Amino acid sequence: MADTTPQPQSQYEDQYGVLLYYKYAQITDLDSLFSFYESNCNSLSLLGRVRLSPHGVNVTVGGKLSSLEKHIAAVKSNALFEGTDFKLATCDHPVDDKVAKECGFTSLSKRIVKELVTLSSDPLLKSPEISNAGRHLSAAEFHSALQGTGPLIEKDSPTCNEDLVLLDARNLYETRIGKFHVPNVETLDPGIRQYSDLPSWIDDKSEQLKGKRVLMYCTGGIRCEMASAYIRSKGAGFENVFQLYGGIQRYLEQFPDGGFFKGKNFVFDHRISVGSSDPNIIGACLLCGSSFDDYSSRCRCTHCRMLVLVCDSCRMEGALYVCELCQKYGKGVQSVPSLENGKTQVLSLQEEHKLVSLDTKLSPQLPWSHGNESPRKLRILCLHGFRQNASSFKGRTASLAKKLKNIVELVFVDAPHELPFIYQPCITESHGECASSSLQQTHPPPFKNCRKKFAWLVAPDFNISGEVDWKIANGSFDPLQYLQQTDGFDVSLAYLKSVFSQKGPFDGILGFSQGAAMAALVSAQQERLKSEMDFRFVILCSGFAIKLAEFECQAINCPSLHIFGSDHGKDRQIANQASRDLASLFDDGCSVIIEHDSGHIIPTRSPYIDEIRNFLHRFL
C-alpha cells in the first residue's frame, strides 16, 4: 500500500517504489510504443517487466518514486492510456538478490507478446472478447456488495447473499497466504497452479456459477478482465459477473484494516506480499502446519516447481518438497517426511533410496504400496493417429482397455490441428440417353454428420485458416504422406503441456502411428520437460521417426515399448522398417519390441497382450 505520510523533498526523492498498471486497447504501432518504453524506462533507471501486445500493455516496474512519477506523466501524455489505473506503492529497495532476480527486478525486460495474460495454453481455445468483461466495482462498491447492501441488490432480488458467489482468480500459492472471507457468502478457490488452468476449472464448475452473481478478484485486476469475459461468453445465465477494479491492492488501500480480506496479498515483485494492519497469518507450513506465510526462501515443489511454504524450523538445505496438488495426484515419493527426535524432516532423494529395497523401482509419481493397499492404476495419455480423434481412438482401443482395466486407466484427447475433410469423388456410369452425361460424380455426406479430424503434425503447406470443410483429394492415397508431415510440433507440445497440467499426472504416453511419432519426439526431450510433463514410459504402436532436430541427439533414455507389424504382417500404412528405425533411437537397455502379424492395429490377443502386461507391471 502507498505510504501517504508527507516526506522531506530530499528523502522523498531517494525513496523506492513499485508501479503496476495495465491497459487493454488496440495498439496499431507496437514498434513505436516499444521504443518509448525502452527509452523512457532506461533514462529513468526503471527495472522490471514491460509486456506489449496488439491488445494493450501490462507493466510492473520499480525505481525511485520521483522517476516512477515522471514515467506516469509521460505515459499519461499518450491518449491511449486515458483512464488507466496507475498503482504506485512505496517500499524498501530490493535487498535479496535471489528474490529480486526471480521476480525480474534486476533488469528491464521488454517483450512483445501475443496476449497480456495467457488465459489458456490450449491453441484451440479462442480468447474471449475483452469488451465482454465483467462490470468494474470500486473497492467501496465491492465491499458493500459483500455486505449485501451494495449496488448489486436489485428491487426484485432477495437482500441475502444466497445467490452471490465470490471467485478468486489467482493461483494456489497466492490464495494460501491471503483471501477474502465473508460470512454466509460462498467463496470458490480454484486451487490452480497457473492462470491458464482457470478456463477448464470454470468449465467444470459452470453449473455452480450459472444463475449466480459472481464477484471476481485478483491481485491488480488484469486476470479478472479476461476470466470474467470467459465466464460471460457462456451466454444466458452467466451475465452477472463483476470484478474488483484495481484488485486486492486497491481494496487494501481503501480498507487498511483488511476489511473482508484476511492475510496478505501476494505480489509479483521483490516485496513478495503486502499485508494490512491485521497481524493474523492464514498461511501454514507445508510440513508441520504451523502458521507461516513467508515465501522469501523461495522453496518450490520438486515436481511442478510451484512455490511452497516451509517454515524456518522445517527447512533443510537440499531438501525436496511436494506441493498439495502433487500430493493429491500421488506424487509424494520424493519428499516423504520422517520423524526423528520428534522433529519433522524432509528426506533427500539419496536418503529415500535407503528406505526402498534395491529391487524396487522408485517411482517419481506413485507412492509405493503400504501393507495390503493396492497401488493405483497406471494413468496413460493416449495420442491418436493422423486424421483421427479421441473418440475414434477410444473405440479402436476398447479391447485393449478392457483387458488392462485392472492396472491401467487410458485418457484420450484430440490433437490440436483440425483437418479439413477429404474425399475421393466416385465416378458412376449412367444409362441415360445423352452420352455426355453418362458419368456422374457423387457428393460427400452432409458436413454435420461427420466428426472432426485432427493431427499432431501437419505438412508445411497446411492451411491454418480454421476453415474446415470438404475438399477433393489431390490424387490417390499416398502411403508415404506421413514423411511430409513435419510442421506443427511446437503447437502440439504446448497443447500437451496444458493437458498434463489440467488432466495429469500421467505415468506414461501411448501413441499410435503419428501419435507414436509425437510421443517419441516428446520422450526425446523428457529431461528438458521435467516438471511440465513428467512421465515414466512410452508405448509406441506402428510408430515412425520424422526428420526433426528433436531426434538429433544421443539414444533416448526413456523406457519404451514398441509394437508394430512384422515383415510378413498386414500393416500397409507404416512399414516394418520405419518402426524399427524409430525403435533404434531408444536405448537398448530400456526398450522392448513386440512384432505382430496383424494389420495397422494394436493387437490384444495372446501372446501380445501378455507381453504388454509384462511391460506395464514394471511400473506398478
RAZI-V250813 format. One line per field, one symbol per residue. burial: b if it has 9 or more other C-alpha atoms within 8 Angstrom, else e. Layout:
burial = ???
This chain:
burial = eeeeeeeeeeebbebbbbbbbbbeeebeebeeebeebbebbbebebbbbbbbbbbbbbbbbbbbbebbeebbeeebeeeebeeeeebbbbbeeeeeeebbbebbbbebbbebeeebeebbbbbeeeebebebbbeebbbbbbbbbbebbbeebeeeeeeebeebbbbbbbbbbbbbbbbeeeeebebebbebbebbbbbebbeeeeeebeebbbbbbbbbbbbbbbbbbbbbbeeeebebbbbbbbbbbbbbbeebebbebbbbbbbebbbbebbbebeebbbbbbeeeebbbebeeebbbbbeebbbbbbeebeeeebbbbbeebbeebbbbbbbbeeeeeebbbbbbeebbeeeeeeeeebebbbeeeeeeeeebbbbbbbbbbebbbeebbeebeebbebbeeebbbebbbbbbbbbbebebeeeeeeeeeeeebbbeeeeeeeeeeeebbbbbbbeeeeeeeeeebeeeeeeeeeeeeebbbebbebbbbbebbbbbeeebbbbbbbbbbbbbbbbbbbbbbeebbbbbbbebbbbbbbbbeeeeebeeeebebbbbbbbbbeebbbeebbbebbbbbbebbbeebbbebebbbbbebbbeeebbebbbebeeeee
